[in-house]
Amino acid sequence: MRPTLRLHGAASTVDALVAPHAAAVEEATGVRLSVERSNAGKGLRDLVEGRCDLALASASLDATIAAARSAGLSTVPRDLRLHVAATSEVVFVVHPSNPVRRLSREQLRDLHCGRIASWEDVGGPDLPVAVVTDAAASATRALVRQVVLGGAEYAPSARAVAAVAELNDEVARIPGAIGALGRELADPSRVAVVETAKVERPLAFVSAGAPSPDAAYVIEAFRREAARR
């Protein structure tokens, strides 16, 4: 009977890394993969609480831990290890009717923090800015706060969606909206991607201590498959 490895966490890592390569990795390693797609915070909490063998992350370890705290994790083990298998990009999207297609890093920060309240201030229409974020337990949200906002808080009016797939829906629904998500999840038929300085992130696994031999074998197999793309 084949061993089973439970992978829980970031939707972006599932969609961009795990799902495309799972069959090849199972064949190469002889390990069956049981995948639960949620968010990085919930995945890390599941790891710490023993409900999975590896957590799936799409940000730095610090950002993932912050997301897990938002998901209710109270105690963080000392020996968490991040194993990067590939990289991805976080992009910023706006309503397709919004003519703003280029923003500086500083403008993005001020839009998300609430310092810029109208699109008119960055060359757009006279519309209030509506910040939409991924779920509070998402590592993408924590990564944007860390890298783009410089640790500052989101605007009090920012609204968080329940799941990353809903971010396209919200931005497409609200003319003044802006949100951030993985490039692989952005839907160009519904939202427009804004040009800005590249925000790169890891697609990674998190282990509590050294990964088991099966887990290490699977991580390395995902690295090999991702490198072939």
C-alpha positions in Angstrom: 0.0 0.0 0.0 1.4 3.4 -1.0 2.1 6.0 1.7 -0.1 9.0 1.7 1.1 12.6 2.3 -1.4 15.3 3.3 -0.8 18.7 1.8 -3.0 21.6 3.1 -2.9 25.3 2.4 -2.5 28.1 -0.1 -4.8 28.0 -3.0 -2.2 29.7 -5.2 0.3 26.9 -4.5 -2.3 24.3 -5.2 -3.3 25.9 -8.5 0.1 26.9 -9.8 2.3 24.1 -8.5 0.6 21.1 -6.9 -2.4 20.5 -9.2 -0.4 20.7 -12.5 2.3 18.3 -11.3 0.6 16.0 -8.7 0.2 13.1 -11.1 3.8 13.2 -12.2 5.1 13.5 -8.6 2.9 10.6 -7.4 4.3 8.5 -10.3 7.9 9.5 -9.6 7.8 9.0 -5.8 5.2 6.3 -5.3 3.6 8.6 -2.6 -0.1 9.3 -2.8 -1.0 13.0 -2.3 -4.1 14.1 -0.4 -4.5 17.8 -1.1 -6.8 20.3 0.7 -7.0 23.7 -0.9 -7.7 26.5 1.5 -5.3 29.3 2.4 -1.7 29.5 3.8 -2.8 30.4 7.3 -5.2 27.5 7.7 -2.6 25.1 6.1 0.0 26.1 8.7 -2.5 25.8 11.5 -3.4 22.3 10.2 0.3 21.4 10.2 1.0 22.5 13.7 -2.2 20.8 15.0 -1.3 17.5 13.2 -3.9 17.5 10.5 -1.5 17.5 7.6 2.1 16.5 6.9 3.2 19.6 4.9 1.6 23.1 4.7 1.4 24.9 1.4 2.6 28.5 1.4 2.8 31.3 -1.1 4.8 33.9 0.9 7.7 34.2 3.3 7.7 32.1 6.4 7.0 35.3 8.5 4.0 36.2 6.3 2.7 32.7 6.5 3.0 32.7 10.3 1.1 36.0 10.4 -1.6 34.5 8.3 -1.8 31.4 10.6 -2.2 33.7 13.6 -5.1 35.3 11.8 -6.5 31.7 11.3 -6.4 31.1 15.0 -3.0 29.6 15.6 -1.9 30.5 19.1 1.5 28.8 19.5 4.1 28.8 16.8 6.8 26.0 16.9 10.4 27.2 16.8 11.5 24.8 14.0 9.2 25.6 11.1 11.0 25.3 7.8 10.1 26.7 4.4 11.0 24.7 1.3 10.7 26.7 -1.8 9.8 24.7 -4.9 9.1 27.5 -7.4 8.2 31.2 -7.6 5.1 33.1 -8.7 4.1 36.7 -9.0 1.5 38.8 -7.1 -0.4 41.2 -9.4 -2.7 44.1 -8.7 -6.1 44.2 -10.5 -8.7 46.9 -11.1 -12.1 47.1 -12.6 -11.8 47.0 -16.4 -13.5 50.4 -16.8 -10.8 52.0 -14.7 -8.2 53.6 -17.1 -5.4 53.4 -14.6 -3.0 50.8 -15.9 0.3 51.8 -14.2 1.0 52.5 -10.5 4.2 53.0 -8.6 5.0 51.0 -5.5 4.3 54.2 -3.4 1.0 54.7 -5.1 0.0 51.1 -4.4 0.9 51.6 -0.7 -1.1 54.8 -0.4 -4.1 53.3 -2.1 -4.1 50.3 0.1 -3.5 52.3 3.3 -6.2 54.8 2.6 -3.9 57.8 2.1 -5.2 58.0 -1.5 -9.0 57.9 -1.3 -9.9 58.8 -4.9 -8.7 57.4 -8.2 -8.6 61.0 -9.5 -5.4 61.4 -7.5 -3.6 58.9 -9.6 -4.9 59.9 -13.0 -8.2 58.0 -12.9 -11.9 58.8 -12.6 -13.5 60.7 -9.7 -14.3 57.4 -7.9 -13.6 56.3 -4.3 -11.0 53.7 -3.9 -12.3 50.3 -2.7 -9.6 48.0 -1.4 -10.4 44.3 -1.7 -8.1 41.8 0.0 -7.7 38.1 0.2 -8.9 36.4 3.4 -7.3 37.5 6.6 -5.6 34.1 6.9 -4.1 34.4 3.4 -0.4 34.7 3.0 -0.9 36.9 -0.1 -2.6 39.5 2.1 0.3 39.3 4.6 2.9 39.4 1.8 1.4 42.6 0.3 1.2 44.2 3.8 4.9 43.2 4.4 6.4 44.1 0.9 4.1 46.8 -0.5 2.7 48.5 2.6 5.9 48.3 4.5 4.1 46.8 7.5 1.4 49.5 7.6 -2.2 48.6 8.1 -4.7 48.3 5.3 -7.3 51.1 5.1 -10.1 50.5 7.7 -12.6 50.3 4.8 -10.7 47.4 3.1 -12.9 44.4 2.7 -11.6 40.8 2.8 -13.1 38.1 0.7 -13.7 34.6 2.1 -11.6 32.9 -0.6 -9.1 34.1 -3.1 -11.3 33.0 -6.1 -13.9 35.7 -5.0 -11.4 38.5 -5.4 -11.9 38.6 -9.2 -15.7 38.8 -8.6 -15.5 41.7 -6.1 -13.1 43.7 -8.2 -15.2 43.1 -11.3 -18.3 44.2 -9.4 -17.0 47.5 -7.9 -15.8 50.2 -10.4 -13.4 51.7 -7.9 -11.9 48.4 -6.6 -8.3 47.3 -6.4 -7.0 43.9 -5.2 -4.0 41.7 -5.2 -3.7 38.0 -6.1 -1.5 35.5 -7.8 -1.1 36.1 -11.5 -2.2 32.6 -12.2 -5.5 33.4 -10.5 -6.2 36.8 -12.1 -9.1 36.5 -14.7 -8.3 38.9 -17.6 -11.9 38.4 -18.9 -13.2 40.2 -15.7 -10.4 42.4 -14.3 -7.5 44.4 -15.6 -3.9 43.9 -14.4 -2.0 47.1 -13.4 1.7 47.4 -14.3 4.0 48.0 -11.3 7.3 46.9 -9.8 7.3 43.1 -9.7 6.2 41.4 -6.5 7.6 37.9 -6.5 6.7 35.2 -4.0 7.6 31.6 -3.3 5.4 28.6 -3.9 6.6 26.5 -1.1 6.0 23.7 1.5 6.4 24.2 5.2 7.4 21.4 7.6 7.6 21.2 11.3 11.3 20.3 11.8 13.0 18.3 9.1 10.6 16.8 6.6 10.1 13.0 6.7 11.9 11.0 4.0 8.6 10.7 2.0 7.9 14.5 2.3 11.5 15.4 1.3 11.2 13.1 -1.7 7.9 14.8 -2.7 9.3 18.3 -2.3 12.3 17.5 -4.5 10.0 15.9 -7.1 7.9 19.1 -7.2 11.0 21.2 -7.7 12.1 19.0 -10.6 8.7 19.2 -12.3 8.4 23.0 -11.8 11.9 23.5 -13.3 10.8 21.7 -16.5 8.2 24.3 -17.3 
